[in-house]
């Protein structure tokens, strides 16, 4: 398969009263169709800006963003998004929250078809029987599962995950990592994950892209060739320990830190 996402020489700066505020500088990333790309880097280096560029919610000052061989020039209906805060609407049931994207991108789809699709996804993530609950009646992990369903309900080509597990406790987070692998089998999709958790990037990613400090460019790309769902125990294997060591060193470089400074 070819690359579904191509970030080509992207440079971007935000306009401020003090002048341009550079966040990305000649950024290049390629994401093969059907793969899971994890993006890590120092806080504030432009990771969330990257997600908005892929989704067509903003456009680079220089360079190009391509999806499926087409340059992104407007918001894309074929992109689903999930964030750290699930942002579920309290006045809607969980089922109706999941259906919401279909009401926007597929208004002509019969109501019964929308509900069937939403129920199918909710069952996949263990929320069968909770369809009529309100968001406040669910735990944080359950709300995040519902958010993932909402991002996938319209069968997007790309799903962008902007730190969706960052606010969860360790046990719930690991449970959702496994859920993501199960979803990938049943709902094949190309994914871009923004995360600060290196373990998460190694467990979920087919490739891990390390961004440099701001303005961010592509500092390092690590390929992780482990097909199929992964047991959590893989994180303790020597290969994973080595990968995490390399990534930690890359983050130190991106932060402008050296081994000498760490020991000082």
C-alpha positions as CSV (number, residue, x, y, z in Angstrom):
1,X,0.0,0.0,0.0
2,X,1.1,3.6,-0.6
3,X,1.1,6.5,1.8
4,X,-2.3,7.8,2.7
5,X,-0.9,10.9,4.5
6,X,1.9,13.0,3.1
7,X,3.3,16.0,5.0
8,X,5.7,17.7,2.6
9,X,8.0,20.5,3.7
10,X,5.4,22.0,6.0
11,X,6.3,25.3,7.7
12,X,3.8,27.2,9.9
13,X,3.8,30.1,12.2
14,X,1.0,31.7,14.3
15,X,0.4,35.4,13.9
16,X,0.7,37.3,17.1
17,X,0.9,40.9,18.1
18,X,4.6,40.5,18.7
19,X,5.0,39.0,15.2
20,X,5.1,35.5,13.7
21,X,5.4,32.6,16.2
22,X,7.0,29.7,14.4
23,X,5.8,26.2,15.3
24,X,6.7,23.9,12.4
25,X,9.7,24.1,10.1
26,X,10.1,22.0,7.0
27,X,8.2,19.1,8.5
28,X,8.1,15.8,6.5
29,X,6.0,12.8,7.5
30,X,4.7,9.9,5.5
31,X,2.0,7.5,6.9
32,X,1.2,4.4,4.9
33,X,-2.4,3.4,4.4
34,X,-3.7,1.2,7.2
35,X,-0.8,2.0,9.6
36,X,-0.7,3.6,13.0
37,X,1.7,6.6,13.3
38,X,2.5,7.8,16.8
39,X,3.9,11.4,17.1
40,X,5.9,12.4,20.2
41,X,8.0,15.5,21.0
42,X,8.5,18.2,23.7
43,X,5.5,20.0,25.0
44,X,4.5,22.9,22.8
45,X,6.4,21.7,19.8
46,X,3.4,21.8,17.4
47,X,1.9,18.3,17.6
48,X,-1.7,19.5,17.9
49,X,-1.1,22.0,15.1
50,X,-0.1,19.0,12.9
51,X,-3.4,17.3,13.6
52,X,-5.4,20.5,12.5
53,X,-3.4,20.6,9.3
54,X,-4.1,17.0,8.5
55,X,-7.8,17.5,9.2
56,X,-7.9,20.6,7.0
57,X,-8.9,22.9,9.8
58,X,-5.9,25.1,9.1
59,X,-3.4,25.4,6.3
60,X,0.4,25.7,6.3
61,X,2.3,28.8,5.4
62,X,4.6,26.7,3.3
63,X,4.6,23.1,2.1
64,X,1.7,20.8,1.4
65,X,-0.5,18.2,3.2
66,X,-1.9,15.4,1.1
67,X,-4.5,12.7,1.8
68,X,-5.3,9.9,-0.6
69,X,-3.3,11.7,-3.3
70,X,-5.3,14.9,-3.0
71,X,-3.9,18.1,-1.5
72,X,-5.8,19.2,1.6
73,X,-7.4,22.6,0.9
74,X,-10.5,22.4,3.1
75,X,-11.9,20.5,6.1
76,X,-12.1,16.7,5.4
77,X,-15.2,14.7,6.1
78,X,-13.0,11.5,5.8
79,X,-11.1,12.4,9.0
80,X,-12.3,11.4,12.5
81,X,-11.0,13.0,15.7
82,X,-10.8,12.0,19.3
83,X,-9.3,14.2,22.0
84,X,-8.1,14.0,25.6
85,X,-11.5,15.5,26.7
86,X,-14.2,13.4,25.1
87,X,-16.5,16.5,24.8
88,X,-19.7,14.4,24.8
89,X,-23.0,16.4,24.9
90,X,-24.7,15.9,28.2
91,X,-28.2,16.5,26.8
92,X,-27.7,13.6,24.4
93,X,-27.6,9.9,25.2
94,X,-24.4,8.0,24.5
95,X,-26.0,6.5,21.4
96,X,-27.0,9.9,20.1
97,X,-23.6,11.3,20.9
98,X,-22.0,8.5,18.7
99,X,-24.5,9.1,15.9
100,X,-23.7,12.9,15.7
101,X,-21.1,12.7,12.9
102,X,-23.5,10.7,10.7
103,X,-26.1,13.5,11.1
104,X,-23.5,15.9,9.7
105,X,-21.8,13.9,6.9
106,X,-24.5,11.4,6.0
107,X,-27.9,13.2,6.7
108,X,-29.7,11.1,4.1
109,X,-28.8,7.9,5.9
110,X,-31.9,6.3,7.5
111,X,-32.1,6.7,11.2
112,X,-32.2,3.0,11.8
113,X,-29.0,2.6,9.8
114,X,-27.2,5.2,11.9
115,X,-28.3,3.6,15.1
116,X,-27.3,0.1,13.9
117,X,-23.8,1.4,13.1
118,X,-23.5,3.2,16.4
119,X,-24.7,0.1,18.4
120,X,-22.2,-2.1,16.5
121,X,-19.3,0.1,17.6
122,X,-20.4,0.5,21.2
123,X,-20.7,-3.3,21.4
124,X,-17.1,-3.6,20.1
125,X,-15.7,-1.4,22.9
126,X,-17.8,-3.0,25.7
127,X,-20.5,-0.4,26.0
128,X,-23.4,-2.6,25.0
129,X,-26.3,-1.8,27.4
130,X,-25.1,1.8,28.0
131,X,-26.6,3.3,24.8
132,X,-29.3,5.2,26.7
133,X,-27.0,6.6,29.5
134,X,-25.9,10.2,29.7
135,X,-22.2,11.0,29.7
136,X,-22.2,12.0,33.3
137,X,-23.4,8.4,34.2
138,X,-20.3,6.9,32.7
139,X,-16.7,6.6,34.0
140,X,-13.9,8.5,32.3
141,X,-12.7,5.4,30.5
142,X,-16.2,4.6,29.3
143,X,-16.7,8.2,28.0
144,X,-13.4,7.9,26.1
145,X,-14.6,4.6,24.6
146,X,-17.7,6.4,23.4
147,X,-15.6,9.2,22.0
148,X,-13.6,6.6,20.0
149,X,-16.8,5.2,18.6
150,X,-18.0,8.7,17.6
151,X,-14.7,9.2,15.8
152,X,-15.1,6.0,13.8
153,X,-18.8,5.9,13.2
154,X,-18.7,7.5,9.7
155,X,-15.9,5.1,8.6
156,X,-13.2,7.7,8.1
157,X,-10.1,7.1,6.1
158,X,-8.0,8.7,8.9
159,X,-8.5,8.9,12.6
160,X,-6.6,11.5,14.6
161,X,-6.1,10.8,18.3
162,X,-4.9,13.9,20.2
163,X,-3.8,12.5,23.6
164,X,-7.1,10.6,24.1
165,X,-5.8,8.5,27.0
166,X,-3.7,11.2,28.7
167,X,-6.1,12.0,31.5
168,X,-6.9,8.4,32.4
169,X,-5.4,6.3,35.2
170,X,-2.7,3.8,34.2
171,X,-5.0,0.7,34.3
172,X,-7.8,2.3,32.3
173,X,-5.2,3.6,29.8
174,X,-3.7,0.2,29.2
175,X,-7.1,-1.3,28.8
176,X,-7.9,1.2,26.1
177,X,-4.6,0.5,24.4
178,X,-5.7,-3.1,24.0
179,X,-9.2,-1.9,22.8
180,X,-7.4,0.2,20.1
181,X,-5.7,-2.9,18.8
182,X,-9.0,-4.8,18.8
183,X,-10.7,-2.0,16.9
184,X,-7.9,-1.9,14.3
185,X,-8.7,-5.5,13.4
186,X,-12.5,-4.9,13.1
187,X,-12.3,-1.3,11.8
188,X,-9.2,-0.9,9.7
189,X,-8.2,2.7,9.5
190,X,-5.1,4.9,9.2
191,X,-4.3,6.6,12.5
192,X,-2.2,9.5,13.8
193,X,-1.7,9.4,17.5
194,X,-0.4,12.5,19.4
195,X,1.0,11.4,22.8
196,X,3.5,12.2,25.5
197,X,3.6,8.6,26.7
198,X,6.5,6.7,25.0
199,X,5.2,3.4,26.2
200,X,1.9,4.2,24.4
201,X,3.7,5.1,21.2
202,X,5.7,1.9,21.2
203,X,2.6,-0.3,22.0
204,X,0.3,1.3,19.5
205,X,2.5,2.6,16.8
206,X,3.7,1.0,13.6
207,X,6.0,3.9,13.4
208,X,7.0,6.6,15.9
209,X,7.9,10.1,14.7
210,X,9.9,12.2,17.1
211,X,9.5,16.0,16.5
212,X,12.3,18.4,17.5
213,X,11.8,21.4,19.7
214,X,9.9,24.3,18.4
215,X,9.8,25.1,15.5
216,X,9.4,21.4,15.0
217,X,10.9,19.4,12.2
218,X,11.1,15.6,11.8
219,X,14.0,14.6,14.1
220,X,13.7,10.8,14.2
221,X,11.5,8.0,12.8
222,X,11.4,4.6,14.4
223,X,9.7,1.7,12.6
224,X,8.0,-1.0,14.7
225,X,7.4,-4.1,12.6
226,X,5.1,-6.1,14.9
227,X,1.9,-7.1,12.9
228,X,-1.4,-7.9,14.6
229,X,-2.6,-7.2,18.2
230,X,0.1,-6.9,20.8
231,X,0.2,-8.3,24.3
232,X,1.0,-5.8,27.0
233,X,3.9,-8.0,28.0
234,X,5.7,-6.9,24.8
235,X,6.5,-3.6,26.6
236,X,8.9,-5.5,28.9
237,X,10.7,-7.4,26.2
238,X,14.3,-6.5,25.5
239,X,13.4,-5.1,22.1
240,X,10.8,-2.7,23.6
241,X,13.1,-1.6,26.4
242,X,15.7,-0.7,23.7
243,X,13.2,1.2,21.7
244,X,12.1,3.2,24.7
245,X,15.7,4.0,25.5
246,X,16.3,5.3,22.0
247,X,13.1,7.4,22.2
248,X,14.0,8.8,25.6
249,X,17.3,9.9,24.2
250,X,15.7,11.5,21.2
251,X,13.3,13.4,23.5
252,X,16.3,14.7,25.5
253,X,17.9,15.9,22.3
254,X,14.6,17.6,21.2
255,X,14.5,19.3,24.6
256,X,18.1,20.5,24.2
257,X,19.3,18.4,27.1
258,X,22.5,16.4,27.2
259,X,23.7,13.6,29.4
260,X,26.2,16.0,31.1
261,X,23.3,18.4,31.9
262,X,21.3,15.6,33.4
263,X,24.1,14.7,35.8
264,X,24.8,18.2,36.8
